[in-house]
Amino acid sequence: MYLGVDLGGTAIKVGLCDAEGNLLSTYEGPTGTEHGSDVVLENIAQYARKIVSDSAYTWEQVAGIGAGIAGFMDIPEGFIKLSPNLGWRNVPVKRILEEKLGKPVKIDNDANVAALGEAWAGAGKNIPNLVCYTLGTGVGGGIIVNGRIYQGFNGMAGELGHIPLVPDLEAVVCGCGKKGCLETVSSATGIVRMAKEAVERGEHTSLALIEQLAAKDVFDAAKTGDETAGRIINRAALYIARSMAIVSVIVNPQRFVVGGGVSKAGDILFDAIRSYYRECAQETSQEGVDIVPAILGNDAGVVGAAGLNLRS
């Protein structure tokens, strides 16, 4: 059995998986971020032991534990350099959890483990080479090569949201400090920004009637034929497709899996991405390639984290 930990700023989700990636049970409890890293790591240890004790399995059957964490880290050493979400700096997660639990521990960033979850037991099952996009507040990503996460030499591989794509005259500064990143136009944040700018320009759009704009509002308006909303969604889809065209001639994946809250928009987004991808991608690199929605939802993180001891 393998334990996966999805460590969030407000909640810790723990999942118990078998060696085939089947999620058998989950448990969720508060993170306790305000009490510091020692308390958070102790909570992880307690939740891990609880989920096993409440199951039909024994602690002796647990072969390894993995954790997905948002932040900058030394993955081989299992060391968190900086996690703004948690307020952590220089925390040796691997060493502390191994001392507390007596099992091998691996960590990786949250986008990578979500990609591994989809590759192991989700929309990418039995597809050895795939790339996963997570479209949410930002744009995350993960690259799976021969069934394993590709991390690069210092763990920065798969930062798809920071591919610089937007031309200078249209570019805005990204949260990373650079200009023109994919994340600035294809995340929920980017879509809302473009919608607000359109309203401020005085464009004739139903979006002007909404006080607290969300990305879902833009998609809903586009589905009813709102031209401004449709143009914004097409722009977001175009840059996702362009990034995929770049990735396709570097990694040559068989499948792109797209998850995250924005992906729930459905066909209006996926049809546009697929259409633009056919226009943008080099012909031979797109042969046999498909673009599909993720299927594990909020379970992708714990499943992927559980798989770290097998497939990273």
C-alpha positions in Angstrom: 0.0 0.0 0.0 1.1 3.6 -0.6 0.1 6.8 1.2 -0.4 10.1 -0.6 -0.5 13.5 1.0 -1.9 16.6 -0.6 -0.7 19.4 1.5 -2.7 22.6 1.1 -2.7 25.9 2.9 -5.9 25.2 4.8 -6.4 21.4 4.6 -4.3 18.2 4.4 -5.8 15.4 2.3 -4.4 11.9 2.8 -5.2 9.0 0.5 -4.4 5.3 0.6 -3.7 3.6 -2.7 -2.8 0.1 -3.8 0.1 -0.6 -6.1 -2.1 -0.2 -9.2 -3.1 3.4 -8.2 -6.6 2.5 -7.1 -7.7 5.0 -4.4 -9.1 3.0 -1.5 -9.9 5.7 1.1 -9.2 9.3 1.9 -9.1 11.5 5.0 -9.0 15.3 5.3 -8.1 17.4 8.3 -7.0 21.0 9.0 -3.4 22.0 8.1 -2.7 24.2 11.1 -0.4 26.5 9.1 -0.7 29.2 11.7 1.0 27.0 14.3 4.2 26.5 12.2 5.8 23.6 10.3 6.3 21.3 13.3 2.6 21.2 14.0 1.7 20.7 10.3 4.1 17.8 9.9 2.8 16.2 13.1 -0.7 16.6 11.7 0.4 14.8 8.5 1.8 12.0 10.6 -1.4 11.6 12.7 -3.7 11.7 9.6 -1.5 9.1 7.9 -1.7 6.7 10.8 -5.4 7.3 11.2 -6.3 6.5 7.6 -4.5 3.2 7.9 -5.9 2.3 11.3 -9.4 3.0 10.0 -8.8 0.7 6.9 -8.6 -3.0 6.5 -4.8 -2.8 6.2 -1.9 -2.6 8.6 0.8 0.0 9.0 3.3 -2.8 8.1 1.7 -3.0 4.6 2.6 0.7 3.9 5.6 0.6 1.6 6.1 4.4 1.2 4.6 7.9 1.6 4.6 10.7 -0.9 3.6 14.4 -0.5 2.6 17.0 -3.0 3.4 20.6 -1.8 3.2 24.0 -3.6 6.5 25.7 -3.4 10.2 25.7 -4.3 12.1 22.6 -3.2 15.1 20.4 -3.4 13.1 17.3 -4.6 15.9 14.6 -4.1 16.6 15.8 -0.6 13.0 16.3 0.2 13.7 19.8 1.4 11.2 22.8 1.1 13.2 25.9 0.3 10.2 28.2 0.2 6.4 27.7 0.3 4.6 31.0 0.3 1.2 29.2 0.8 2.5 27.6 4.0 4.8 30.3 5.1 7.7 27.8 5.2 11.3 28.4 4.5 14.1 25.7 4.7 12.0 22.8 6.1 13.4 19.2 5.8 10.1 17.5 5.2 11.5 14.2 4.1 13.8 13.7 7.1 11.2 14.8 9.7 8.3 12.6 8.3 10.6 9.6 7.9 11.6 10.0 11.6 7.9 10.3 12.6 6.5 7.5 10.4 9.4 5.1 9.9 8.7 4.8 6.2 10.4 6.1 3.0 9.1 9.6 2.0 9.3 11.4 -1.3 8.0 14.9 -2.1 7.3 16.9 -5.2 5.4 20.0 -6.3 1.7 19.8 -6.4 1.4 20.2 -10.2 3.8 17.3 -10.8 1.9 15.0 -8.5 -1.4 15.9 -10.1 0.1 14.9 -13.4 1.4 11.7 -12.0 -2.0 10.9 -10.6 -3.7 11.3 -14.0 -0.9 9.3 -15.6 -1.1 6.5 -13.1 -4.8 6.1 -12.6 -6.7 8.8 -14.5 -7.0 10.2 -18.0 -3.5 9.2 -18.9 -3.6 5.6 -17.7 -1.5 3.3 -19.9 -0.1 6.4 -21.8 3.6 6.4 -21.0 4.3 9.9 -22.4 2.0 12.7 -21.6 1.8 16.3 -20.4 -0.7 17.6 -17.9 -1.9 21.2 -17.7 -3.7 22.4 -14.5 -5.7 25.6 -15.3 -6.7 27.3 -12.1 -5.7 30.5 -10.4 -2.5 30.0 -12.2 -1.3 27.5 -14.8 0.6 24.5 -13.5 1.9 21.5 -15.4 3.7 18.2 -15.2 5.6 16.1 -17.8 5.5 12.3 -17.7 8.2 10.5 -19.7 8.1 6.7 -19.9 5.6 6.7 -17.0 7.7 8.8 -14.7 7.7 12.5 -13.7 10.4 14.5 -15.6 11.7 17.0 -13.0 14.7 18.5 -14.8 17.9 19.1 -12.9 16.5 21.2 -10.1 12.8 20.5 -10.3 11.7 23.3 -12.6 10.6 21.1 -15.5 6.9 21.3 -16.3 6.4 25.0 -15.3 4.2 25.4 -18.3 2.4 28.5 -17.0 5.7 30.4 -17.4 6.4 29.7 -21.0 6.8 33.3 -22.4 4.3 33.4 -25.3 2.4 36.7 -25.4 3.9 39.4 -27.7 5.5 42.4 -25.9 2.8 44.9 -27.0 0.1 42.7 -25.4 2.1 41.3 -22.5 1.5 42.0 -18.9 3.7 41.2 -15.9 3.2 37.7 -14.5 3.3 36.9 -10.8 6.8 35.4 -11.4 8.1 38.9 -12.3 8.5 38.2 -16.0 6.2 39.5 -18.8 4.1 37.5 -21.3 3.8 34.2 -19.5 1.0 31.8 -20.5 -0.4 32.1 -17.0 -1.3 35.8 -17.7 -3.9 34.9 -20.3 -5.0 31.3 -19.8 -5.5 31.0 -16.1 -8.7 32.0 -14.3 -6.9 35.1 -13.1 -5.9 36.0 -16.6 -9.4 35.4 -18.1 -10.9 37.7 -15.4 -8.3 40.3 -16.0 -9.0 40.4 -19.7 -12.8 40.5 -19.0 -12.4 43.5 -16.7 -10.2 45.3 -19.2 -12.9 44.8 -21.9 -15.6 46.2 -19.6 -13.4 49.2 -18.7 -12.9 49.9 -22.4 -16.6 50.2 -22.7 -17.2 47.1 -24.9 -20.8 46.0 -25.4 -20.9 42.9 -23.3 -23.1 41.2 -20.7 -20.0 41.0 -18.5 -20.5 44.6 -17.6 -23.6 43.7 -15.6 -21.6 41.4 -13.2 -20.1 43.0 -10.1 -17.8 40.2 -9.0 -16.5 38.6 -12.2 -15.3 35.1 -12.2 -13.8 33.0 -15.0 -17.1 30.9 -15.0 -19.0 34.1 -15.8 -16.9 34.6 -18.9 -17.4 31.0 -20.1 -21.2 31.2 -19.4 -21.4 34.5 -21.4 -19.5 33.0 -24.3 -21.9 30.0 -24.4 -24.8 32.5 -24.9 -23.1 34.2 -27.8 -21.4 37.2 -26.1 -18.8 38.2 -28.6 -16.4 39.8 -26.0 -16.5 36.7 -23.8 -16.0 34.5 -26.8 -13.0 36.4 -27.9 -11.4 36.2 -24.4 -11.9 32.4 -24.3 -10.5 32.0 -27.8 -7.5 34.0 -26.8 -6.9 31.9 -23.7 -7.3 28.7 -25.8 -5.0 30.0 -28.5 -2.1 30.5 -26.1 -2.7 27.1 -24.5 -2.5 25.5 -28.0 0.6 27.5 -28.9 2.3 26.2 -25.7 1.3 22.7 -26.6 2.7 23.1 -30.1 6.1 24.1 -28.5 5.9 21.2 -26.0 5.1 18.8 -28.7 8.3 19.3 -30.6 10.4 19.1 -27.4 8.7 16.2 -25.4 6.5 14.7 -28.2 3.7 13.5 -25.8 1.0 11.2 -27.0 -1.6 12.9 -24.9 -2.3 16.3 -23.3 -4.4 16.1 -20.1 -6.1 19.3 -19.0 -7.4 19.7 -15.5 -8.1 22.4 -12.9 -11.2 24.6 -12.3 -11.0 26.3 -15.7 -11.1 23.0 -17.6 -14.6 22.4 -16.2 -15.8 24.9 -18.9 -16.0 21.8 -21.2 -16.4 21.8 -25.0 -16.3 25.5 -25.5 -12.7 25.5 -24.2 -11.5 22.1 -25.4 -12.9 22.5 -29.0 -11.0 25.8 -29.3 -7.8 24.3 -27.9 -8.0 21.3 -30.3 -8.7 23.5 -33.3 -5.8 25.9 -32.6 -3.5 23.1 -31.8 -4.1 21.6 -35.3 -3.3 25.0 -36.7 -0.2 25.6 -34.6 1.5 22.3 -34.1 4.0 20.8 -36.6 2.2 18.2 -38.5 4.2 15.1 -37.6 4.4 16.0 -34.0 0.6 16.1 -33.7 -0.1 12.8 -35.4 -1.8 10.4 -33.0 -1.9 13.1 -30.2 -5.1 13.9 -28.3 -6.2 16.5 -25.8 -8.5 15.3 -23.1 -9.9 16.5 -19.8 -8.5 15.2 -16.5 -10.8 12.8 -14.7 -9.5 12.5 -11.1 -10.5 16.0 -10.0 -9.5 16.8 -6.4 -8.1 13.2 -6.0 -5.3 13.7 -8.5 -3.0 15.1 -5.9 -3.2 12.3 -3.3 -3.1 9.6 -6.0 0.0 11.1 -7.6 1.7 11.6 -4.3 1.1 8.0 -3.4 2.7 7.0 -6.7 5.9 9.0 -6.0 7.6 6.0 -4.4 6.9 3.9 -7.6 7.1 6.3 -10.5 9.4 9.2 -9.8 
